[in-house]
Amino acid sequence: MKAKTLATTAVLAVMAGAPVMADLVFPSLSYRTGPYAANGIPFADGYADYFTLLNERDGGIGGVATRLLECETGYNTQKGVECYEATKGEGALVYQPLSTGITYQLIPKATADGIPVHSMGYGRTSAKNGSVFRNVFNYPANYWDGASHAVTHILNENGGDISGKKIALVYHNSAYGKEPIRTLEGLAEKHGFELLLLPVDHPGQEQKAQWLQIRRERPDNVLMWGWGVMNQVAIQEAVNIRYPMENFIGVWWSGSENDVLPAGDGASGYKSITFHNIGADYPIYDDLKTHVVDKGLAAGAGDALGTVLYNRGMYAAMLAAEAAAKAQEIHGTADITPAMMRDGMEALEITEARMAELGLPNFGPEFSVSCGNHGGDGFGAIVQWDASAGSWNKITEYYQSDQDIIMPLVAEDSAAFAAENNIEAACN
């Protein structure tokens, strides 16, 4: 009965305007409540609005309308699993858990059920190895890429030599926050810097002790793997101790407007990694306004368009839609199954020409997916907050992560998972 109730709730949450009997079903494991709601809401809105746009402007994907099933998780792993169980029977094509904890729990379940999971820029990093994680994808970049991007930026800022320097990691004390540690340890050994680890317990509102330690030890750089209110508190604490904000770099989940605005002018100079571009200066926003916002079909108030997390949700939906179209092409049918969707994701290729056709020119790096590579090519860039302008500015080009460090870690971790679960590699 519980599962049935959740399923009914999810169906009732289908975005306004979507055909009730649509064939292409995309669940949205969202969180519009709880301590992470401020970040979860714009992502969910961007994800929903893109599918609404496809329905209103194009009649869906390949002539088949899409249907969004939104189920509230509150960023709670148990609720996320319940949402999965409640919605998977609706014909779900792909899950975007938007939570590393939920992703870890769904890997064995979704694999057994034959439904793909796209943990875009989060989740289990070694899922990049598609030979082991057949139904899990984390393109275009993962946490280990992000850790490398941050260190590369610090190297570039210091003439290529950071030996003897100290880098602190302030991280959410969860599977999510712990993901970059192995990579940073490898990079510390390679480049000769000292790594200081500072965990922050959920939800992240108490950080006085960590920032007092930072003030005492004076690390040359601080990296942050935070989410929700933790980010706001950390940035304010950094302002309070007058830590140089240009030396403070957050992962892509610690780099939204919601994270920096509460600290006012003091947040200016703070940096974040990203795997897509920023702002609303793209042709697709004209279409979103015409076909979604002006028709009263926006998932939210329509005022988040162009913000970092709205863009990320829209980008995730775009990648899902492109994979669905690819699956239709491969299998010669518009009415695809989850197994066909998986094939489309594994054959996905995002080029600059295609992004321009979609109204998103120069929005992100080009990448391709294959049987052995479910994570893309690992490119990222750095953005910086300008408080006076109230905007993020992209200050670097996209550059690739240190593959010499990351790929051996991917191979080691995925091999251990394969051995534990009796999985035979499916491709070279």
Secondary structure in CASP SS format (residue, H / E / C, confidence):
PFRMAT SS
TARGET T0000
AUTHOR 0000-0000-0000
METHOD secondary structure of the structure
MODEL  1
M C 1.00
K H 1.00
A H 1.00
K H 1.00
T H 1.00
L H 1.00
A H 1.00
T H 1.00
T H 1.00
A H 1.00
V H 1.00
L H 1.00
A C 1.00
V C 1.00
M C 1.00
A C 1.00
G C 1.00
A C 1.00
P C 1.00
V C 1.00
M C 1.00
A C 1.00
D C 1.00
L E 1.00
V E 1.00
F E 1.00
P E 1.00
S E 1.00
L E 1.00
S E 1.00
Y C 1.00
R C 1.00
T C 1.00
G C 1.00
P C 1.00
Y C 1.00
A H 1.00
A H 1.00
N H 1.00
G H 1.00
I H 1.00
P H 1.00
F H 1.00
A H 1.00
D H 1.00
G H 1.00
Y H 1.00
A H 1.00
D H 1.00
Y H 1.00
F H 1.00
T H 1.00
L H 1.00
L H 1.00
N H 1.00
E H 1.00
R H 1.00
D H 1.00
G C 1.00
G C 1.00
I E 1.00
G C 1.00
G C 1.00
V E 1.00
A C 1.00
T E 1.00
R E 1.00
L E 1.00
L E 1.00
E E 1.00
C E 1.00
E E 1.00
T C 1.00
G C 1.00
Y C 1.00
N C 1.00
T H 1.00
Q H 1.00
K H 1.00
G H 1.00
V H 1.00
E H 1.00
C H 1.00
Y H 1.00
E H 1.00
A H 1.00
T H 1.00
K H 1.00
G H 1.00
E H 1.00
G C 1.00
A E 1.00
L C 1.00
V C 1.00
Y E 1.00
Q C 1.00
P C 1.00
L C 1.00
S C 1.00
T H 1.00
G H 1.00
I H 1.00
T H 1.00
Y H 1.00
Q H 1.00
L H 1.00
I H 1.00
P H 1.00
K H 1.00
A H 1.00
T H 1.00
A H 1.00
D H 1.00
G C 1.00
I C 1.00
P C 1.00
V E 1.00
H E 1.00
S C 1.00
M C 1.00
G C 1.00
Y C 1.00
G C 1.00
R C 1.00
T H 1.00
S H 1.00
A H 1.00
K H 1.00
N E 1.00
G C 1.00
S C 1.00
V C 1.00
F C 1.00
R C 1.00
N C 1.00
V E 1.00
F E 1.00
N C 1.00
Y C 1.00
P C 1.00
A C 1.00
N C 1.00
Y H 1.00
W H 1.00
D H 1.00
G H 1.00
A H 1.00
S H 1.00
H H 1.00
A H 1.00
V H 1.00
T H 1.00
H H 1.00
I H 1.00
L H 1.00
N H 1.00
E H 1.00
N C 1.00
G C 1.00
G C 1.00
D C 1.00
I C 1.00
S C 1.00
G C 1.00
K C 1.00
K E 1.00
I E 1.00
A E 1.00
L E 1.00
V E 1.00
Y E 1.00
H E 1.00
N C 1.00
S C 1.00
A H 1.00
Y H 1.00
G H 1.00
K H 1.00
E C 1.00
P C 1.00
I H 1.00
R H 1.00
T H 1.00
L H 1.00
E H 1.00
G H 1.00
L H 1.00
A H 1.00
E H 1.00
K H 1.00
H H 1.00
G C 1.00
F C 1.00
E E 1.00
L E 1.00
L E 1.00
L E 1.00
L E 1.00
P E 1.00
V E 1.00
D C 1.00
H C 1.00
P C 1.00
G C 1.00
Q C 1.00
E C 1.00
Q C 1.00
K H 1.00
A H 1.00
Q H 1.00
W H 1.00
L H 1.00
Q H 1.00
I H 1.00
R H 1.00
R H 1.00
E H 1.00
R C 1.00
P C 1.00
D C 1.00
N E 1.00
V E 1.00
L E 1.00
M E 1.00
W E 1.00
G C 1.00
W C 1.00
G C 1.00
V H 1.00
M H 1.00
N H 1.00
Q H 1.00
V H 1.00
A H 1.00
I H 1.00
Q H 1.00
E H 1.00
A H 1.00
V H 1.00
N H 1.00
I C 1.00
R C 1.00
Y C 1.00
P C 1.00
M H 1.00
E H 1.00
N H 1.00
F E 1.00
I E 1.00
G E 1.00
V C 1.00
W H 1.00
W H 1.00
S H 1.00
G C 1.00
S C 1.00
E H 1.00
N H 1.00
D H 1.00
V H 1.00
L H 1.00
P H 1.00
A H 1.00
G H 1.00
D H 1.00
G H 1.00
A H 1.00
S C 1.00
G C 1.00
Y C 1.00
K E 1.00
S E 1.00
I E 1.00
T E 1.00
F C 1.00
H C 1.00
N C 1.00
I C 1.00
G C 1.00
A C 1.00
D C 1.00
Y C 1.00
P C 1.00
I H 1.00
Y H 1.00
D H 1.00
D H 1.00
L H 1.00
K H 1.00
T H 1.00
H H 1.00
V H 1.00
V H 1.00
D C 1.00
K C 1.00
G C 1.00
L C 1.00
A C 1.00
A C 1.00
G C 1.00
A C 1.00
G C 1.00
D C 1.00
A C 1.00
L C 1.00
G C 1.00
T C 1.00
V H 1.00
L H 1.00
Y H 1.00
N H 1.00
R H 1.00
G H 1.00
M H 1.00
Y H 1.00
A H 1.00
A H 1.00
M H 1.00
L H 1.00
A H 1.00
A H 1.00
E H 1.00
A H 1.00
A H 1.00
A H 1.00
K H 1.00
A H 1.00
Q H 1.00
E H 1.00
I H 1.00
H H 1.00
G C 1.00
T C 1.00
A C 1.00
D C 1.00
I C 1.00
T C 1.00
P H 1.00
A H 1.00
M H 1.00
M H 1.00
R H 1.00
D H 1.00
G H 1.00
M H 1.00
E H 1.00
A C 1.00
L C 1.00
E E 1.00
I E 1.00
T C 1.00
E H 1.00
A H 1.00
R H 1.00
M H 1.00
A H 1.00
E H 1.00
L C 1.00
G C 1.00
L C 1.00
P C 1.00
N C 1.00
F C 1.00
G C 1.00
P C 1.00
E C 1.00
F E 1.00
S E 1.00
V C 1.00
S C 1.00
C C 1.00
G C 1.00
N E 1.00
H C 1.00
G C 1.00
G C 1.00
D C 1.00
G C 1.00
F E 1.00
G E 1.00
A E 1.00
I E 1.00
V E 1.00
Q E 1.00
W E 1.00
D E 1.00
A C 1.00
S C 1.00
A C 1.00
G C 1.00
S E 1.00
W E 1.00
N E 1.00
K E 1.00
I C 1.00
T C 1.00
E C 1.00
Y C 1.00
Y E 1.00
Q E 1.00
S C 1.00
D C 1.00
Q H 1.00
D H 1.00
I H 1.00
I H 1.00
M H 1.00
P H 1.00
L H 1.00
V H 1.00
A H 1.00
E H 1.00
D H 1.00
S H 1.00
A H 1.00
A H 1.00
F H 1.00
A H 1.00
A H 1.00
E H 1.00
N C 1.00
N C 1.00
I C 1.00
E C 1.00
A C 1.00
A C 1.00
C C 1.00
N C 1.00
END
